[in-house]
Amino acid sequence: MRVRVVAAGKNSDGRRFRQACETILINAHGGLLCLDQTLRMDAMLVLTNPFTQEEQECRVVFLGDATNKGQRVGVEFLTPSPHFWGVDFVPADWPAPPAAVRPN
């Protein structure tokens, strides 16, 4: 799911940046986004949801290949924030729907 966010932090040169971007994937623990910044593993970022103005501190846990849209960056929230994205995630222990009954 694509969600617009603003990412802020320091790049690998130690320079501060603030960049609007979109996520590629999201989950209750973080997400994957593209940034036009060179980052280091474990770098700290602050993501801001521009619709709610909620901020969430996170750390870089994955650095992917650069694409024409930027480098893929996986982030993990420092504190649980399942509602940051504005999406309700189904809990892992949620019962599966009953299997469809097949006619004989």
N, C-alpha and C positions, 0 to 999 in steps of 0.2 A: 504494500500500500504506500502510495506517495503522500507524504505529509510535508508541508513547508515548515522549515525551522530556520533559526539563525544560530550559527555556530561561532563561538568566540574562544580564543585561547592564544597560545604562542606557537609559532611554527618552529621547524627544526633549526632555524637561524636565530631563534629567540625573539623574533619580532611579533608583536601583538597583531592579531587580525580579528575581523568580524565579518562574516560572510553569510548571506542568505543562500539557502540550498534546499534541496528536496531529498527525502529519504528514498531508498530503494526497497528496503525491507524494514519492518518494525516488529518488535515483540515487547513483552512486559518488562524485559530486563535491559533493553537498549535498542540498537538499530544499526543499519548500514546506510551510509550516505556518501555522496561524492563531494570532494572539496578541491578547490584550486590552490591548495597549500601543501607543502611538504611537511609531514609530521613524523614524530618518532613514536614507537611503541610506548605505552604507558603515559603518553602526554595527557594532560588534563584539559578538558574542554567544558564549556558551559553551553548547553543548548537552551534556546528560548522558543517556546511555542508562541508565535505572533498573535494567534487568536485568543489565547487565554493569558498571555504574558507570564505564564509559569516558566520558571527556570529549573534546570536539572543539571547538576554536576555529573560528569562522566569521564571515563578514561578510555584511551584508544587501546583496543585489544586485537585489532586486525588492520593490516595495511595491505591492500590489494594492488593490482596493476593499475597504472594510469590509463585512462581512457580519454576520448575527446571531450568528455564532460568533467574530467578531473580524476583524482585518485579515489579509489574506493576505500572508505574508512569505516571500520566496525567499532562501535562504542558500547560501553557497558555502564549503566547507571550506578553511581556510588551508593545510592539508597533506593530501595524498591519504589517504583512509581508507575504502577500499571495504568493509571489514567492520564499520564502526561500526553500521550498521542491523541486523546479524545476518542479512543476506541476501547470497547469492552472485549477483553480476551477471554476465551472459554477456559476455565480451570482444567488442569491436567486430569483431575479426578472426576470430571463431569461425566455422567453416564452417557454411553453411546446411544444413539437412537435405536429403537428395536429394528431388527432386520425385517425387510419386506416379506410379507407372507405370500408364498407362491400358490396359485391355485393348482389343484390336483389334476 
